[in-house]
Amino acid sequence: MQSTHLREHNLSAILIALAAASATSTPTSRAGLATLTGLTKPTVSTLIEELVEAELVEEGSPLSLGAGRPMVPLTPARGTLLAIGLEIAADHVACLGIDLAGRVLGHRIEHLKVTAASATEAIDLAAELVGEVRTMAGDPPVVEVVVAVPGRIAPDDGRVLSAPNLDWTEVPLVGRLLEHPQLAGLTVRAQNDNRLSVLTEIDQRPGESFIYLRGSTGIGGAVVIDGALMTGAHGWAGEFGHTVIEPGGALCRCGRRGCLEAYVSYHALRERAGLGDDTLIEDLVDALALTRDRTEVIGLIGRSLGLAIANALNILDLTTVVLSGYLAPIAKELEPVVRETVERHALAVEAGPVRIERSDGLTDPALRGAARAALQSVFSDPGAWIGRGPSTTRRGRGTASDAS
């Protein structure tokens, strides 16, 4: 490995290790980072000085932990960079800004019924919220803006190819956002909301392999192998909502029949029960239970999920399923029904019990995942930011695209 590449690799390893330690509130020093990364203490010390000078890492007050020299704790820098997550959902548009330490620097949400007719309004609102969050944060340099959307995204230009629950088809989302002055000069990309939501779960399950299923206006998910998100050839891996559980069955919003989403998504369940669109997702199951027996509701959802999960387990050879979104609060109720269905259809049970668990319970995982994803370029290539120096970092508003 060439020396420049080795330096970049080591800088990234140090910053990632430091962020992981900070997430667990464990004080970490230069010596501690040497242990965590396997690098020599002189190498760590040299690179830490660069990271501190570039305002990517900050030093705390020395801590006395007993005999010997006091430890100087290190943490990712606070307030020096801004990563922005956007979420465009069926009923709201939200924006979140965080720094390298994961602290929230700005947060805005506006409720809006997002449809094909209101696509322009939603995009204009998203740009407006970005401007407001930048102001709330004090307008530090923006690393990137990542937009979470419940649909399939074109990997080349950020078009929303299809978002059935928004009634969007071929919407040039990224292109339209970049037309707004609030995002001029920034790097912007769009990604499926479920593949962003799972990033927060990966943080809680480092190195694990699991299937992630999220119940929302639609049904989506992701596949995680050894702590890494499986993306697929087009970035669409994990579309469990369009797994066929009944050939020729109920019409799905994607235009096909028999999809899981046609049976257990928010839209499908609400419309089947004749509930109004003022029913909140988090209240969906309770509202359904007022119209029919709760056991019947849980049975319908659980059996449908079980079929899709069994098929996925047979293909992927995994044993852990994590339920998120509106599915998480009812995970314990669903588990017996899902397990019974899985045990009838999945080969995985022959190797031992399948684990069916709930997510960490965040109310806005897609938005938080988008903000987390917007930080990734700093952690993967901190050297690109070191070259700017602290004074450039302070002045360099709107230049984040240079680091892409």
Secondary structure by P-SEA (a helix, b strand, c coil): ccaaaaaaaaaaaaaaaaaaaaaacccccaaaaaaaccccaaaaaaaaaaaaaaccbbbcccccccccccccccccccccbbbbbbbbcccbbbbbbbcccccccbbbbbbbbccccaaaaaaaaaaaaaaaaaaaaccccccbbbbbcccccccccccccccccccccccaaaaaaaaccccccbbbbbccaaaaaaaaaaaacccbbbbbbbbccccccccccccccccccccccccccccccccccccccccccccccccccaaaaaaaacccccccccaaaaaaaaaccaaaaaaaaaaaaaaaaaaaaaaccccbbbbccccccccccaaaaaaaaaaaccccccccbbbbbbccccccaaaaaaaaaaaccccccaaaaaaacaaaaaaccccccccc
